[in-house]
Amino acid sequence: MKNLLLILVLFLTACSYKHDSLYTGSKQTTEQSVANTKKTQILENGKIRIFVTVTYLNSLKNQKIVDKDKEQFVIGFHFVNFSTQKTKIDLNKGDIHFNIEDSTRLLSVKKLKSNSKILQIIPASNPWSQYFLVETRKIDKNNISFSFKVKSYPKKSFIFEKDF
């Protein structure tokens, strides 16, 4: 029994290290991305319609991914199918209005492909969600407000703390 338990522990430990190596960067980068990700739900008629995650990239210590001369956010949208229809809803940049520090000026919005390297460090990223990279100029404040509005749904806002 002890041998079986030891083999099981070794197997699980080996799998966890292999899983960590799938991420671009390190285990520390993955932990930082989890700590800098916020989530929300958009409801329609009392049911979850869209599950949203927003990750502030500038607090990550990954030089390969993060451009320290800009403020960068990755936002993911996962539509929940609560009907029998199987059609995928496809968002375009025009369907979403982003604000950083209550301004739309100087924002760059890019829809990410499912094989983007940035998504490898985003917690729980998946091929069924749609992701956007939102960038703006460097902001010299300790806290940054990020908000978005999808089509006719209500506006959602977050405050992210910068890691100085």
N, C-alpha and C positions, 0 to 999 in steps of 0.2 A: 504494500500500500504506500509506504514511504517512497519507494522508487517511482511509482506511478505519479505521485504528487510532484516529485523532483523533476521528472521528465516534462510534466505539464507546465510547471513554472519556467523551465528552460525554454520550452517551445514558445510560450507566450512572450517571454522576454526577447527572444530572437525575432519574433514577428514584429514587436513594437519598434525595434531598432531599424528593421527593414522598412517599415512604414514611414518612419521619420526621414529616411533618406529619399523618399519620393518628393519631398518639398524642396523648392529652390531656396537655398540658404541653410539654415540650421534649425535645430529644435528651439533655440532661443527666438528665432524669427517667428516661428509658428506660435509660440507662447505670447509674444508681443502682439501679433496680429489678433489673437483671441482677445487680449486685454483691450485692444483699440477698436473693437467691433461692437456696434450697437444694432439692435434689431427692433422691428415694429411690425404690426399687422395692420392691413387696411381692410376694413369691414364693409360688407354690402348686405343690407337686410339682416344684420346680426350674425352673419357668417363671414369667416375669414375668406377674403377674395385674393389678397396678395400678401405674401410674406416677404419682408424687405430686410436686408442687412446692409449696413454702411460701415466700411473700414477706413480709418484715417491712416494713411500709409506713412506719413512723415515721422511718426513715433517709432517706426521700425528701424532697426539698425542694419538693414540689408542694402548695401551700396549698389548691388546689381539691379535692383528694382526701383528704389526710391530716388527721386530727384530732389535734393535738399534745397534747390533754388525755387521750388514751387510748393504749393499746398496741393496734396493729392488725396483723392478719395476714390474708393471703389464701391459702387452701390449695385446690389444684386436684387433682382425681382423674380420671385417665384409665384406664378399664378396657380391658385388652388382650383382644381376642377370640381365644382360641387354639382355639376349636372352630368348628364350622360354623354355630352358632346366631347369628342376627342380632339378637336382642333386646337392647335397651339396658338396662343395669342402672341403676336410679335410686336414688341415695342420699338418705336423709332425715336431718335433724339427729339423730334418735335412733339412727341406725346408726353414728355416730362419737362417740367420747368425746375431748374436747379438754382439755388441761391447760396452763396458763401458770404457771410457777413452782410446779409440782406442786400446783396448786389448781384446782378447778373453780368456786370461788366467784366470783361477780360476772362470769361470762363471758356475753357476748352472742354468739349464733351466728345468722348470717343466710345463707340460701342465695341466691346471686347469680344473676340472670338473665343470659343470654348477651350481652345488649346493655348491661350495666352499664358505666358510665364507668370504674370502677376496673379492669376487665379490659383496658381500652385501654392501660394502662401496665404490665401484667403480661407478662413475657417469654414468648413462645410460647403465649399463651392461644389457645384454639380452641373452636369451638362443640360439639365432641364431649366435652369435659371438663365436669365439674361443679365449681363453685367455691363456697366458703363464706368469708364475712368473719367472723373471730373477733376480738372486742374485749374488753378488760378495762380496769380503772382504770390510771392512770399508775403505773409502777413505777420507783422511784429506785435502780436498780442499773445497772452498766455492761453486764452480760450478762443476757439473758433466756432462760430455757429454755421451749421450746415442744414439746409432745408430743401425739400422737394415737393412737387405736386404732380401727381399722375392723373392726366385727363380730368375727369369730373370728380375725382375723389378728394377728400380733404387734405390740406397741407400738413406735412409732418416735419418736425424740427428736432435737431440734436445739438448738444454742445460737446465739443471735443477739447480736452486739455492737451496743450503742447508739452512735449518732453524736452525742456531746455537743459 
